[in-house]
Amino acid sequence: MRFVGRTKGGSVPAHPARVASAAITTSFGLAVLVAVGTLTDQTVLIPPLAATTAIITATPEAPVAQPRHVIGGHMLSCLVSFGVLALGWRGPWAAAVACGAACGLALLVRAAHPPAMATAVMIMLTDPPAHSFVPLLAVGAALLVLVQMISSRLQREAYPTSWW
């Protein structure tokens, strides 16, 4: 939920229309991902992209909600994880290494996106086939950005606030 102000006791919730829009946009975006994930037997993509959806629909103005961070963060985490797998490392300890390396790289190239760290962990724990997982992740992240762009346009709001 986007907060628009402060009160003595904390934050003031967003307008009810904004809350409804975020809920509908999140549900629609995830429904599409669930359908694609089910058809391709890659439902492992849903948890990290669900967190991404929550960020871009609830706080579309936040830096981590911008396309560079959303798509770039997930793809960097993906590439780092497949690199770690290529070294023969597997399991939870390797997931910790991949997640840390992906976080560092994303910060270095200014594409940090916290849910992308879940992508790194999911890859390390499930060892999906790269030839199908990588394009599906890219399409999924781009689709979430597109859904938010459409939702924002319908509300006469600006998303993204920056591309690069």
PyMOL commands that set and color helices and strands:
alter all, ss='L'
color gray80, all
select helices_A, chain A and resi 16-40+43-58+63-65+67-86+91-108+115-126+130-154
alter helices_A, ss='H'
color red, helices_A
select strands_A, chain A and resi 3-7+10-13
alter strands_A, ss='S'
color yellow, strands_A
deselect
rebuild
show_as cartoon
